[in-house]
Amino acid sequence: MQVVVIGSGYVGLVAGACFASGGFSVTCVDIDAGKVERLRQGIIPIWEPGLDQMVRENAASGRLQFTVDGSGPISKADAVFIAVGTPPQEDGSADLSHVLNVARSMAEHLTGYTAVVVKSTVPIGTCDKVQAILDERLAQRPGIEAEVVSNPEFLKEGAAIEDFIHPDRVVVGSRTERARHIMDQLYAPFVRGPEQMVHVDVRSSEMTKYAANSMLATRISFMNEIAALCDKVGADVKNVQRGIGLDARIGALFLNAGIGYGGSCFPKDVKALMSTGRDAGCAMEILSAVESVNDQQKGLLARRLTKRLGEDLRGKTVALLGLAFKPDTDDMREAPSLTIARKLQKAGAKVVGYDPVAQHTARIELGDLITYAATWQEAVATADAILVVTEWSEFRGLSASDVAAATRCRLLYDGRNIWNPKEFSEAGFEYHGIGRR
């Protein structure tokens, strides 16, 4: 089968590389000539474990190609995936201009029957809009048919390759058996059985993506509220987490209390679903609370530190361990570190940050607002307070004696609850966790 992926960002590049590894002939199309040339040279624009090797191996085999001109590949394609960005607008709704422009531009190159697969995260009803554009433009070309299919992605940054190659489910929204058959063929190398292929109507598929991410965001904000209450009443959120996570109806995932979620998906998708609700006359009150709690949580460590040391932090140095919104990625979008760094700098503090991977992307977001350390030891060396912001395994493995040997600072705020309060307290640290005793 011939596959075209339009857009070589995070989703498009992962999808293209993985489909190529499944044995298909894949062409990734992008309007950025510089990016295309770098990809041809094996230079990957994003940091994702295993992706660079997969791209290089499949490019060398000829199964994966990159181009700015998609006309030829689209004319031969059995399936064309749309994987361009849908950034949030000021009102929280998704900007569909890139998706719709791709539909308009590809129409003239289609031949025969083509499955046009919307991989981008889009509001409910977007596939109908794409189908209408294609139908209108193909109306005067008998024998040429394009069917729009919804196939949302469920990739976790830092584990995207594993998620694609070994999915827990593949959701497909389509109208005909022909389109379903093409999608079954495309995912046959990756699914363990037909039960993993969730075939539904198009709008239900679009809704599933938003519902899934909004549910996970809700669990995070709920546990952060429970942690806040634990702080007030003397309970330990880790004990609560274990006690409820063993309930099969609840499960153990996404129950970690911390300093809020970030990234490209949860904040954007919660806002987009709220916008869809407003347009449909359905107030999404739970999601409104989820977003409010998360916004407050991002500034929690800065508020606690200024309460402890005073509103004026001039002359104080604060170390941030971790800058990316989560471990195993260099993604700084909506990262809690951005909120923390800006609030502390505004209070007069010198902020020193260290991240194993996200130093470059952090500089793009924060510039010279903070100082960037080459190691965690350098970050904490002269600190008056240490804040754990991202739960990298490099930090998880540190003992109290490791930290104590690197700094004279004993004021510690563990924003991800990765360390043992008793161990650090007994080592002389003033330890503050999130909902910890």
Secondary structure as GFF3:
##gff-version 3
##sequence-region A 1 437
A	DSSP	beta_strand	2	6	.	.	.	ID=ss1
A	DSSP	alpha_helix	10	21	.	.	.	ID=ss2
A	DSSP	beta_strand	25	29	.	.	.	ID=ss3
A	DSSP	alpha_helix	33	40	.	.	.	ID=ss4
A	DSSP	alpha_helix	51	61	.	.	.	ID=ss5
A	DSSP	beta_strand	64	67	.	.	.	ID=ss6
A	DSSP	alpha_helix	71	76	.	.	.	ID=ss7
A	DSSP	beta_strand	79	82	.	.	.	ID=ss8
A	DSSP	alpha_helix	97	106	.	.	.	ID=ss9
A	DSSP	three_ten_helix	107	109	.	.	.	ID=ss10
A	DSSP	beta_strand	113	118	.	.	.	ID=ss11
A	DSSP	alpha_helix	126	138	.	.	.	ID=ss12
A	DSSP	beta_strand	145	150	.	.	.	ID=ss13
A	DSSP	alpha_helix	160	165	.	.	.	ID=ss14
A	DSSP	beta_strand	170	173	.	.	.	ID=ss15
A	DSSP	alpha_helix	177	187	.	.	.	ID=ss16
A	DSSP	three_ten_helix	194	196	.	.	.	ID=ss17
A	DSSP	beta_strand	197	200	.	.	.	ID=ss18
A	DSSP	alpha_helix	202	233	.	.	.	ID=ss19
A	DSSP	alpha_helix	237	245	.	.	.	ID=ss20
A	DSSP	alpha_helix	266	279	.	.	.	ID=ss21
A	DSSP	alpha_helix	285	298	.	.	.	ID=ss22
A	DSSP	alpha_helix	300	309	.	.	.	ID=ss23
A	DSSP	beta_strand	317	321	.	.	.	ID=ss24
A	DSSP	alpha_helix	336	346	.	.	.	ID=ss25
A	DSSP	beta_strand	350	354	.	.	.	ID=ss26
A	DSSP	alpha_helix	359	366	.	.	.	ID=ss27
A	DSSP	three_ten_helix	367	369	.	.	.	ID=ss28
A	DSSP	beta_strand	371	372	.	.	.	ID=ss29
A	DSSP	alpha_helix	376	380	.	.	.	ID=ss30
A	DSSP	beta_strand	385	388	.	.	.	ID=ss31
A	DSSP	alpha_helix	393	396	.	.	.	ID=ss32
A	DSSP	alpha_helix	400	406	.	.	.	ID=ss33
A	DSSP	beta_strand	411	414	.	.	.	ID=ss34
A	DSSP	alpha_helix	421	426	.	.	.	ID=ss35
A	DSSP	beta_strand	430	432	.	.	.	ID=ss36
###
